[in-house]
Amino acid sequence: MTFAKRYALPLTAAVLSMIGLVALDLVIPLATRSLIAAIKDHTWDQVAIQLMTRLALGLVAIYLVRGALSFASSYLSHIAG
């Protein structure tokens, strides 16, 4: 049992990063759908442009976080064995 204790933290962190990846995979279509709906609305006022900018930057941020979580998941899975 003491052999497994030293792998508990990396394994737990790997599982949590995998759960984060799945959560982000569910958010991406929602954000993309909202961005497409905002573009198709054709009301190019200041509020719509700000919404589109926030959604586009949010998607970029999501993909950056997704990449970091993917690296963390792979690395921690390797450490945990």
Helices and strands as residue ranges (DSSP letters): H 2-5, H 8-40, H 46-80
